[in-house]
Amino acid sequence: MRILIHDYSGHPFQVQLSRELARKGHDVLHVFSASFQTPHGNLTKQKEDPEGFNIKGLKLSEAFQKDSFIKRRSQEIEFGRLVAQSMNDFKPDVVISSNAPLDCQKQIQRASKALKAKFIFWVQDIYSEAIDRVVSEKIPGIGKYIGKYYKHLEYSMLRKSDGITVITDDFVDVLGQINGLDTSKISVVENWAPLDEIAQHPRDNAWAKENTNPDRLRFIYSGTLGYKHNPDLLLELARKVDADFFVFSEGRVADYVKETAAEEKLENISVRPWVPFDQLPEVLSAADGFVAMIEEEAGVFCVPSKVLTYLCVGRPILAAIPDANLARRLIDREHAGLVSSPLAPDQMIENARCLVADAKTRKQMGINARNYAETAFNISVIGDRFEKIINKAIAKNTNELGEVSCKKEHSYVAQAVSSAVTSSKD
């Protein structure tokens, strides 16, 4: 088959899936946004890649305006049209699209229908739930109508999809409440990390020798950092735990952490740019532990993928994650770290101190983490599962619903919705 996989963010594991499907004999085009600022995976074609595998990074006509609400929304629509053009050129049999803002996803699904390609909605986050929550708080009154509009849009696209892949059983319960949605289209594939690309290195490797104090314990936070991650927890750790904290991230929230640390003269926390993917294994291997956070309000709707990368490296995870979140259940079940509620910062501090004081526990939790990754992140098995999902979507005789009928939007809707999307992603 000809398969187009679109991952707006350009994350590591989606492109690994594209490579695996190409190894299985399919012609695969992997499309991502080269304009969206986030850590990327291995998005350059390698000499050992299959002949039928290609990568295409799409760029907007202007620099991405993340903080300009109206401009951001128009650029997300523009990007959806760029993906649609690539689809017209490639002429896929199947399109799998993930991490796309809803206005962008709408363009991609519309193009799939026009090409008579099967469309699989790969649900990484239930965006409309986050939008509804955020705009209702930020824009009293009109916010609830904006939230309803985006729920209508997302739910309509889900109903029209030929297949739906979700990353946790928790999402099945939520989507099952959508009127008119054929739940037999839903498949669950938990996210993973590219184990074969994240090799373990010694703790005191070349990067560590140049950038760290070998006599102090090190905790690393690596990846996107937004307000939904509660960056103040990182600062509180630096204030109260006798260890060094390295934050690899970019953007205004990372700048906030850096500026606050400088103002308070916190010498044990360092904020640095994102790590290029080819250097990531060595940098992460320098850690004695990792940090992950997600706010309570995110609930089941946002599963931090950085946790999966951490598991590959084999170090304990210090986390503040809601009880209902899959990542928390995973860390607890595998005894791969210590997890507390985002609403209990003192418990996170206590957990950090426990890890600092107990080398034996750190070692065993690291072993547990790596053992789970080696068992669960087999890309050949994952590729087989996606082939079954694709075949199921092709075979299923679905009733096509009409295009979502949307009235002309007022300017205040465009601005408020863009604000909500920005906030939800942060």
KOLVO-373660 format. One line per field, with one value per residue (C-alpha): residue number from 1; residue in one letter; x, y, z. Coordinates in Angstrom, 3 decimals, padded with zeros to 6 digits, always signed. Each point is the difference from the previous one (the first is absolute). Layout:
N
n <- NUM_...
res <- A_...
c1 <- X_...
c2 <- Y_...
c3 <- Z_...
This chain:
426
n <- 1_2_3_4_5_6_7_8_9_10_11_12_13_14_15_16_17_18_19_20_21_22_23_24_25_26_27_28_29_30_31_32_33_34_35_36_37_38_39_40_41_42_43_44_45_46_47_48_49_50_51_52_53_54_55_56_57_58_59_60_61_62_63_64_65_66_67_68_69_70_71_72_73_74_75_76_77_78_79_80_81_82_83_84_85_86_87_88_89_90_91_92_93_94_95_96_97_98_99_100_101_102_103_104_105_106_107_108_109_110_111_112_113_114_115_116_117_118_119_120_121_122_123_124_125_126_127_128_129_130_131_132_133_134_135_136_137_138_139_140_141_142_143_144_145_146_147_148_149_150_151_152_153_154_155_156_157_158_159_160_161_162_163_164_165_166_167_168_169_170_171_172_173_174_175_176_177_178_179_180_181_182_183_184_185_186_187_188_189_190_191_192_193_194_195_196_197_198_199_200_201_202_203_204_205_206_207_208_209_210_211_212_213_214_215_216_217_218_219_220_221_222_223_224_225_226_227_228_229_230_231_232_233_234_235_236_237_238_239_240_241_242_243_244_245_246_247_248_249_250_251_252_253_254_255_256_257_258_259_260_261_262_263_264_265_266_267_268_269_270_271_272_273_274_275_276_277_278_279_280_281_282_283_284_285_286_287_288_289_290_291_292_293_294_295_296_297_298_299_300_301_302_303_304_305_306_307_308_309_310_311_312_313_314_315_316_317_318_319_320_321_322_323_324_325_326_327_328_329_330_331_332_333_334_335_336_337_338_339_340_341_342_343_344_345_346_347_348_349_350_351_352_353_354_355_356_357_358_359_360_361_362_363_364_365_366_367_368_369_370_371_372_373_374_375_376_377_378_379_380_381_382_383_384_385_386_387_388_389_390_391_392_393_394_395_396_397_398_399_400_401_402_403_404_405_406_407_408_409_410_411_412_413_414_415_416_417_418_419_420_421_422_423_424_425_426
res <- M_R_I_L_I_H_D_Y_S_G_H_P_F_Q_V_Q_L_S_R_E_L_A_R_K_G_H_D_V_L_H_V_F_S_A_S_F_Q_T_P_H_G_N_L_T_K_Q_K_E_D_P_E_G_F_N_I_K_G_L_K_L_S_E_A_F_Q_K_D_S_F_I_K_R_R_S_Q_E_I_E_F_G_R_L_V_A_Q_S_M_N_D_F_K_P_D_V_V_I_S_S_N_A_P_L_D_C_Q_K_Q_I_Q_R_A_S_K_A_L_K_A_K_F_I_F_W_V_Q_D_I_Y_S_E_A_I_D_R_V_V_S_E_K_I_P_G_I_G_K_Y_I_G_K_Y_Y_K_H_L_E_Y_S_M_L_R_K_S_D_G_I_T_V_I_T_D_D_F_V_D_V_L_G_Q_I_N_G_L_D_T_S_K_I_S_V_V_E_N_W_A_P_L_D_E_I_A_Q_H_P_R_D_N_A_W_A_K_E_N_T_N_P_D_R_L_R_F_I_Y_S_G_T_L_G_Y_K_H_N_P_D_L_L_L_E_L_A_R_K_V_D_A_D_F_F_V_F_S_E_G_R_V_A_D_Y_V_K_E_T_A_A_E_E_K_L_E_N_I_S_V_R_P_W_V_P_F_D_Q_L_P_E_V_L_S_A_A_D_G_F_V_A_M_I_E_E_E_A_G_V_F_C_V_P_S_K_V_L_T_Y_L_C_V_G_R_P_I_L_A_A_I_P_D_A_N_L_A_R_R_L_I_D_R_E_H_A_G_L_V_S_S_P_L_A_P_D_Q_M_I_E_N_A_R_C_L_V_A_D_A_K_T_R_K_Q_M_G_I_N_A_R_N_Y_A_E_T_A_F_N_I_S_V_I_G_D_R_F_E_K_I_I_N_K_A_I_A_K_N_T_N_E_L_G_E_V_S_C_K_K_E_H_S_Y_V_A_Q_A_V_S_S_A_V_T_S_S_K_D
c1 <- +000.000_+000.870_-000.133_+000.382_+000.698_-000.338_+001.432_-000.289_+002.601_+002.647_+000.390_+002.441_-002.367_-002.351_+002.812_+001.287_-003.400_+000.259_+003.379_-001.341_-002.993_+002.351_+002.167_-003.135_-000.266_-002.292_+000.761_-000.016_+000.203_+000.555_-001.106_+000.668_+000.094_+003.453_-001.390_-001.354_+002.513_+000.318_+002.557_+000.168_+000.873_+002.204_-001.557_+002.779_+000.005_+002.818_+001.998_-001.392_-003.610_-002.249_-000.346_-003.732_+000.457_+000.155_-000.234_-001.395_+000.233_-002.494_+000.638_-002.446_+000.307_+001.031_+001.546_-002.488_-001.705_-000.758_-000.910_-002.077_-003.409_-001.705_+003.156_+000.670_-003.415_+000.283_+003.444_-001.362_-002.588_+002.748_+002.056_-002.950_-000.247_+003.730_-000.510_-002.982_+002.211_+002.558_-002.832_-001.118_+003.540_+000.549_-003.511_-000.110_-002.322_+000.021_+000.671_+000.898_+000.061_+001.063_+000.706_-001.750_-001.853_-003.664_-000.209_+003.041_-001.431_-003.194_+001.931_+001.808_-003.150_-001.782_+002.864_-000.083_-003.670_+000.610_+002.732_-002.125_+002.809_-000.867_+000.508_+001.218_-000.225_+002.929_-001.191_+002.913_-002.047_-003.716_+000.543_-003.570_-000.199_+003.028_-001.286_-003.389_+001.587_+002.438_-002.282_-002.793_+002.406_+001.682_-003.057_-003.074_-003.260_+001.088_+002.693_-002.505_-001.298_+003.514_+000.571_-003.211_+001.049_+003.288_-001.611_-002.407_+002.915_+002.131_-002.886_-001.185_+003.464_+000.167_-003.382_+001.144_+003.341_+000.466_+002.076_+000.869_+003.140_+000.243_+002.950_-001.847_-003.135_-001.010_-000.693_-002.333_-002.316_-000.079_-000.512_-002.620_-002.277_-000.041_-003.367_+000.155_+003.607_+000.573_+002.221_+001.005_+002.282_+002.080_+003.308_+002.324_+003.762_+001.922_+002.800_+003.586_+003.518_+002.506_+002.027_+002.487_+000.845_+000.420_+003.112_+001.188_+003.278_+002.104_-001.073_+003.322_+000.216_+001.687_-002.938_-000.198_+003.705_-000.277_-003.256_-000.520_+001.537_+000.732_-000.460_-003.591_-003.161_-001.730_-003.659_-000.989_-003.222_+000.001_-002.730_-002.820_-000.591_-003.287_-002.082_-002.017_+003.212_+000.176_+003.577_+000.026_+000.486_+003.410_+000.951_-001.288_+002.107_+003.084_-000.733_-000.514_+001.870_+003.763_+000.548_+000.610_-002.929_+000.434_-002.950_+000.222_-002.795_-000.805_-002.726_-001.476_-000.561_+003.578_+001.070_-002.115_+001.813_+003.378_-000.762_-001.476_+002.984_+002.343_-001.949_+000.089_+003.618_-000.898_+003.291_-001.174_-002.480_+001.063_-002.310_+001.380_-001.316_-001.615_+002.443_+000.392_-001.401_+003.316_+001.528_-002.967_+001.055_+003.366_-001.462_-002.832_+002.389_+001.839_-003.019_-000.485_-003.731_-002.588_-002.771_-003.492_-003.050_-003.512_-002.670_-002.997_-002.452_+001.617_-001.431_-000.113_+000.193_+003.753_+002.475_+003.570_+002.042_+003.278_-000.632_+000.320_+003.360_+001.176_-000.896_+002.354_+002.990_-000.549_-000.095_-002.643_-002.741_-001.000_-003.479_-003.011_-002.881_-003.771_-001.323_-002.130_+002.918_+001.432_+003.590_-000.509_-001.478_+002.902_+002.711_-001.754_-000.707_+003.558_+001.619_+001.935_-000.053_-001.844_-003.186_-002.032_-003.028_+000.610_-002.003_+002.536_+003.341_+001.321_-000.393_+001.979_+002.773_-000.033_+000.123_+002.976_+001.832_-000.701_+001.539_+003.008_+000.607_-000.493_+002.365_-001.259_-003.588_+001.114_+001.862_-002.857_-002.597_+002.267_+000.258_-003.778_-000.464_+002.325_-001.469_-003.477_+001.238_+001.706_-003.219_-002.575_+001.793_+000.546_-000.540_-000.572_-002.945_-001.298_+000.289_-002.050_-002.714_-000.178_-000.218_-003.037_-001.512_+000.551_-001.502_-002.972_-000.592_+000.197_-002.328_-002.581_-003.070_-000.706_-002.806_+001.492_-001.322_-000.143_+002.541_-000.357_-002.232_+001.554_-001.476_+002.224_+001.971_+000.094_+003.350_-000.307_-000.380_+003.147_+002.018_-001.374_+000.325_+003.592_+000.722_-001.551_+002.020_+003.196_-000.802_-000.966_+003.225_+002.023
c2 <- +000.000_+003.645_+001.424_+003.621_+000.531_+003.569_+000.906_+003.745_+000.021_-002.211_-002.207_-002.949_-002.959_+000.944_+000.160_-003.320_-001.469_+001.446_-001.663_-003.319_+000.032_+000.739_-002.960_-002.117_+000.887_+003.038_+003.327_+002.467_+003.785_+001.521_+003.644_+002.403_+003.705_+001.503_+003.283_-001.173_+000.425_-003.251_-002.795_-002.194_-003.605_-001.451_+001.890_-000.375_-002.917_-002.402_-002.114_-003.192_+001.143_-001.992_+001.276_+000.479_+002.383_+003.781_+002.966_+003.425_+002.977_+002.702_+003.672_+002.838_+003.117_+001.932_-000.851_-001.751_+002.564_-002.073_+002.972_+001.879_-001.589_+000.894_-000.498_-003.383_-001.327_+001.179_-001.623_-003.301_+000.091_+000.892_-002.966_-002.341_+001.144_-000.646_-003.552_-000.316_+001.033_-002.655_-002.501_+001.018_-000.564_-003.309_-001.428_-002.220_-002.928_+000.749_+003.118_-000.178_+003.420_+000.845_+003.044_+002.293_+003.058_-000.468_+002.643_-001.598_-003.507_+001.115_+000.866_-003.355_-002.036_+001.929_-000.698_-003.701_-000.215_+001.772_-002.521_-002.902_-000.898_-001.618_+002.399_-001.169_+002.552_-000.715_+001.611_+001.141_+002.583_+000.726_+003.604_+001.226_-001.072_+002.150_+002.898_-000.128_+000.028_+002.813_+002.418_-000.431_+001.277_+002.702_+001.353_-000.202_-000.185_-000.277_-002.547_-002.811_+000.538_-000.123_-003.242_-001.431_+000.963_-001.852_-003.024_-000.053_+000.228_-002.681_-002.386_+000.428_-000.866_-003.045_-001.219_+000.390_-001.748_-003.469_-000.968_+001.498_-000.865_+001.169_-000.188_-001.145_-001.902_+003.157_+001.675_-002.833_+000.822_+003.675_-000.587_-002.637_+002.780_+001.768_-000.350_-001.845_-001.177_-003.606_-001.191_-003.108_+002.344_+000.706_-001.795_+000.546_+000.198_+001.474_+002.351_-001.162_+001.309_-001.117_-002.383_-000.796_+003.703_+000.751_-001.898_-000.070_+001.782_+000.167_+002.580_+001.814_+000.188_+002.687_+002.417_-000.465_+000.630_+003.329_+001.209_-001.469_-000.459_-003.735_+000.122_+001.271_-001.832_+001.189_+000.134_+000.830_+001.409_-000.204_+001.007_+002.455_+002.162_+001.871_+001.384_-003.257_-001.596_+002.386_+001.264_+001.259_-003.591_+000.014_+003.142_-001.437_-003.121_+002.122_+001.992_-002.995_-003.029_-000.462_-000.925_+001.655_+000.487_+000.332_+001.249_-000.505_+002.017_+003.217_+002.626_+002.525_-002.449_-001.227_+003.649_+000.568_-002.809_+001.320_+003.589_-000.973_-002.206_+002.871_+002.443_-002.392_-000.980_-003.697_-001.434_-003.626_+000.431_+000.551_+000.696_-000.934_-000.363_-003.166_-002.820_-001.131_-003.505_-001.598_+001.369_-000.792_-003.509_+001.217_+003.043_-001.945_-002.757_+002.580_+000.203_-001.757_+000.614_+001.715_+002.482_+000.003_+002.111_+000.536_+002.149_-001.532_+001.536_-001.950_-003.192_-002.815_+002.295_+000.540_-002.860_+001.408_-001.873_+001.097_-002.661_-002.675_+001.359_+000.035_-003.684_-000.914_+001.564_-001.964_+002.586_+000.568_+002.521_+002.684_+001.033_+002.110_-001.453_-000.316_-003.337_-000.509_+000.351_-003.019_+001.163_-000.075_-003.479_-001.172_+001.371_-001.393_-003.398_-000.519_+001.488_+002.288_+003.090_+001.949_+001.850_+002.565_+002.141_+003.353_+001.449_-001.276_+001.730_-000.907_-003.693_+000.479_+001.654_-002.916_-002.516_+001.841_-000.123_-003.730_-000.598_+002.161_-001.957_-003.542_-001.109_-003.586_+001.049_+002.263_-002.867_-002.492_+002.464_+000.739_-003.707_-000.345_+002.910_-001.414_-003.502_+001.367_+001.951_-003.067_-001.991_+002.561_+002.028_-002.706_+001.958_-003.126_-000.980_+003.576_+000.124_-003.194_+001.569_+003.065_-002.174_-001.695_+003.418_+001.106_-003.189_+000.343_+003.580_-001.085_-002.954_+001.789_+001.161_+003.268_+002.444_+003.267_+003.020_+003.324_+002.693_+001.976_+002.933_+003.019_+003.437_+002.929_+000.686_+003.386_+001.607_-000.424_-003.752_-000.186_+001.897_-001.785_-003.468_+000.651_+001.115_-003.194_-002.194_+001.791_-000.443_-003.644_-000.862_+001.823
c3 <- +000.000_-000.252_+003.523_+001.033_+003.678_+001.206_+003.397_+000.473_+002.790_-001.617_+003.064_+000.103_+000.207_-002.829_-002.528_+001.319_-000.864_-003.509_-000.465_+001.270_-002.331_-002.899_+001.068_-000.222_-003.687_-000.088_-001.696_+002.891_+000.007_+003.442_+000.237_+002.879_+000.772_-000.417_+001.366_+003.350_+002.814_+001.937_+000.477_-003.097_-000.684_-002.742_-002.904_-002.548_-002.405_+000.854_-002.426_+001.570_-000.357_-002.365_-003.542_+000.478_+002.947_-000.349_+002.364_-000.776_+002.338_-000.947_+000.711_+000.391_-002.095_+003.125_+003.357_+002.272_+002.239_+003.081_+002.175_-002.566_+000.435_-003.268_-002.052_+001.591_-000.909_-003.600_-000.221_+001.287_-002.771_-002.481_+001.169_-000.428_-003.606_-000.492_+001.212_-002.348_-002.918_+000.935_+000.100_-003.477_-001.267_+001.819_-000.495_+003.080_+000.584_+003.727_+002.075_+003.699_+001.675_+003.554_+002.158_-002.484_+001.335_-000.805_-002.741_-001.612_+000.367_-001.712_-003.180_+000.054_+000.459_-002.738_-002.407_+000.928_-000.893_-003.310_-000.862_+001.229_+002.401_+003.319_+002.900_+003.407_+002.803_+002.370_+003.244_+002.157_+001.908_+000.050_-000.994_+000.291_+003.636_+000.805_-002.115_+001.703_+003.444_-000.726_-001.869_+002.519_+002.651_-002.065_-001.804_+002.247_-001.916_-003.625_+000.888_+000.434_-003.545_-001.403_+001.885_-001.419_-003.528_+000.323_+001.587_-002.945_-002.435_+001.646_+000.581_-003.605_-001.300_+002.266_-001.248_-003.618_+000.525_-001.455_+003.022_+003.371_+001.931_+003.608_+002.375_+003.118_+000.970_+001.877_-003.347_-001.046_+002.889_-000.995_-003.725_+000.704_+001.240_-003.382_-001.644_-003.308_+000.374_-001.048_+002.840_-001.976_-001.970_+003.129_+000.605_+002.955_-000.520_+002.897_-000.967_+000.084_-000.554_-002.670_+002.133_-002.767_-000.333_+003.716_+000.995_+003.605_+000.704_+003.189_+002.567_-000.179_-003.772_-002.104_+000.267_+003.765_+000.472_-001.794_+001.526_+003.475_+003.424_+000.326_+003.781_-000.063_-000.924_-003.161_-000.982_-003.582_-001.433_-003.798_-002.429_-000.434_+003.059_+000.314_+002.818_+000.054_+001.292_+002.990_-000.462_+003.599_+001.102_-001.678_+001.876_+003.267_-000.517_-000.545_+003.159_+002.290_-001.364_+000.160_-003.640_-003.366_-002.382_-003.761_-002.061_-003.763_-001.544_-001.846_-000.086_+002.362_+002.862_-000.169_-000.001_+003.104_+001.829_-001.097_+001.000_+003.357_+000.794_-000.844_+002.164_+002.957_-000.667_-000.185_-001.189_-000.103_-002.868_-003.597_-002.964_-003.405_-003.575_-001.271_-000.655_-003.632_-000.302_-000.920_+003.234_+002.223_+001.160_+001.276_+001.770_+001.634_+001.074_+002.116_+002.322_+003.323_-000.342_-002.169_+000.722_-001.523_+000.885_-001.267_+001.631_+001.764_-002.475_-002.859_+001.535_-002.547_-003.003_-000.211_+000.390_+000.138_-002.596_+001.578_+002.666_-002.686_-001.132_+003.605_+000.357_-002.845_+001.739_+003.186_+002.754_+002.708_-000.740_+002.491_-001.068_+000.939_-002.037_+000.664_+001.258_-003.120_-002.407_-001.827_+000.573_+003.768_-000.080_-002.138_+002.318_+003.080_-001.548_-001.236_+003.126_-002.312_+002.213_+002.660_-000.895_+001.917_-000.708_-001.734_+002.904_+002.550_-000.698_+003.460_-000.845_-003.203_+002.019_+002.449_-002.867_-001.480_+003.295_+000.264_-003.424_+000.846_+003.205_-001.338_-002.766_+000.157_-000.693_-002.841_-001.624_+000.295_-001.311_-002.952_-000.763_+000.235_-002.393_-002.643_+000.321_-000.711_-003.027_-001.445_+000.395_-001.135_-002.679_-002.627_-003.219_-002.096_+002.195_-000.005_-003.796_-000.258_+002.149_-002.213_-003.101_+001.558_+000.796_-003.602_-001.418_+002.335_-001.200_-003.624_+000.496_+002.109_-001.895_+001.792_-000.579_-001.090_+001.815_-001.765_+000.451_+003.187_-000.758_+001.618_-000.132_-000.658_+003.157_+001.653_+000.645_+003.759_-000.466_-002.124_+002.578_+003.063_-001.509_-001.004_+003.552_+001.300_-002.361_+001.050_+003.664_-000.348_-001.797_+002.654
